Amino acid sequence: MRALLSVYDKSGVAALARELADLGFDLVSSGGTASALREAGLDVTEVGELTGIDPVLGHRVVTLHPKVHGGLLADPSDPAHVADMAAHGIEPFDLVVSNLYPFGSDPADFEHGARGAEDLIDIGGPAMIRAAAKNHAVVGVLTDPADYPAVLDELRAGGRLGDATRRRLARKAFALTAAYDAAVATWFDETGPGAGDLPGSVHLAYRREPLALRYGENPHQRAALYRAAGA
């Protein structure tokens, strides 16, 4: 089994990786995540060792490579996929752990260096997350450190993630990238030429609050309260 770990928010990632290694996962990582795992005493294969290409363009291109995305998107039950993997030396991933650059934060705080807000628009992270979520039939995708303990419990108990868990995590992953893109689109509307004009579309991201409301519209219906992300 193989896990790909590439996170900006490194909360709990070293402990997660240690548990995964103990469960028999080979660890593949990049950049600051790989450094953090090595500092924790873990054996890690750098993405550059896998692809044969070091990060380029000021860290804009790191994981965008067939040996990464082929491993995320491969269907091991498809003979054509298996043949392509053999021909190109692609190995599958079973788990992806990734989260996104903090778009909207101060560029001066960005760990990779930034000249402006555009440099905080993550490309590789959403691409990996979406690829793994698309292939959730065989790949688990972890985007929230709050999910680490439950995923580890399931892996310890059964050796793999169940279909329902992979599907739930994939839905959460697509919700994350949708909200991220909504924030970027809103930034374009609110800055630069035309700022303040009525935009051509509006993209909203709301999250359900952990409240048990007493009534829906009618007594037999459920209700929930949603709050705008970041509000």
MOUR-V913688 format. One record per residue. RES is the residue in three letters. PSI is psi in degrees with one decimal (999 if undefined). Layout:
res={RES,RES}
psi={PSI,PSI}
This chain:
res={MET,ARG,ALA,LEU,LEU,SER,VAL,TYR,ASP,LYS,SER,GLY,VAL,ALA,ALA,LEU,ALA,ARG,GLU,LEU,ALA,ASP,LEU,GLY,PHE,ASP,LEU,VAL,SER,SER,GLY,GLY,THR,ALA,SER,ALA,LEU,ARG,GLU,ALA,GLY,LEU,ASP,VAL,THR,GLU,VAL,GLY,GLU,LEU,THR,GLY,ILE,ASP,PRO,VAL,LEU,GLY,HIS,ARG,VAL,VAL,THR,LEU,HIS,PRO,LYS,VAL,HIS,GLY,GLY,LEU,LEU,ALA,ASP,PRO,SER,ASP,PRO,ALA,HIS,VAL,ALA,ASP,MET,ALA,ALA,HIS,GLY,ILE,GLU,PRO,PHE,ASP,LEU,VAL,VAL,SER,ASN,LEU,TYR,PRO,PHE,GLY,SER,ASP,PRO,ALA,ASP,PHE,GLU,HIS,GLY,ALA,ARG,GLY,ALA,GLU,ASP,LEU,ILE,ASP,ILE,GLY,GLY,PRO,ALA,MET,ILE,ARG,ALA,ALA,ALA,LYS,ASN,HIS,ALA,VAL,VAL,GLY,VAL,LEU,THR,ASP,PRO,ALA,ASP,TYR,PRO,ALA,VAL,LEU,ASP,GLU,LEU,ARG,ALA,GLY,GLY,ARG,LEU,GLY,ASP,ALA,THR,ARG,ARG,ARG,LEU,ALA,ARG,LYS,ALA,PHE,ALA,LEU,THR,ALA,ALA,TYR,ASP,ALA,ALA,VAL,ALA,THR,TRP,PHE,ASP,GLU,THR,GLY,PRO,GLY,ALA,GLY,ASP,LEU,PRO,GLY,SER,VAL,HIS,LEU,ALA,TYR,ARG,ARG,GLU,PRO,LEU,ALA,LEU,ARG,TYR,GLY,GLU,ASN,PRO,HIS,GLN,ARG,ALA,ALA,LEU,TYR,ARG,ALA,ALA,GLY,ALA}
psi={148.0,142.2,137.4,119.7,120.4,96.5,146.8,-47.5,108.1,15.9,119.1,3.7,-33.9,-42.4,-40.1,-47.5,-37.3,-43.6,-42.0,-42.1,-40.3,-26.3,0.8,8.6,137.5,136.0,128.5,135.0,178.7,155.8,-131.5,-31.0,-45.1,-41.1,-42.4,-37.9,-39.4,-38.3,-26.4,3.7,19.5,148.3,125.2,136.8,121.8,142.6,-37.9,-33.2,-32.6,-44.2,-21.3,10.0,125.0,163.2,138.6,168.6,47.1,39.5,11.9,-28.0,111.0,-54.7,-1.3,84.8,146.0,-30.4,-17.6,-57.5,-27.4,-39.1,-25.0,-33.2,-6.3,137.9,105.2,-10.0,-4.2,114.5,-34.3,-39.4,-43.8,-40.1,-42.9,-40.5,-42.0,-39.3,-32.0,9.0,39.0,129.5,142.2,154.2,144.5,-23.5,138.0,131.7,112.4,147.0,178.9,157.2,146.5,71.2,135.5,-12.2,175.6,120.7,-27.2,-21.9,-3.3,126.8,-22.4,0.3,137.1,140.5,-19.2,-177.3,-32.8,-30.8,-14.4,6.8,108.7,135.8,-54.1,-39.1,-54.9,-35.5,-44.4,-43.9,-45.5,-38.6,-46.6,-40.0,-37.7,-39.1,35.6,-11.8,-25.9,-13.6,134.2,143.0,121.8,117.1,-5.1,119.9,-23.9,-20.2,-7.9,-48.8,-43.8,-38.7,-43.0,-40.7,-43.0,-39.8,-39.2,-38.6,-39.0,-4.6,-11.7,165.7,139.9,163.8,-43.4,-38.5,-45.5,-38.8,-42.6,-43.3,-36.1,-42.2,-42.8,-37.0,-45.4,-33.9,-38.6,-49.9,-31.6,-45.0,-37.0,-47.3,-35.4,-40.6,-39.6,-44.4,-40.4,-38.3,-41.7,-38.9,-32.3,-4.7,159.8,-168.2,136.6,1.2,133.4,-15.1,159.8,121.5,161.3,-20.1,161.6,132.2,114.8,145.8,116.1,147.4,141.0,134.2,146.6,61.9,141.5,100.3,148.0,-37.2,152.7,-153.6,-33.5,159.6,-26.9,0.2,147.4,157.6,156.4,153.0,130.4,140.9,140.7,134.6,128.6,-10.1,999}
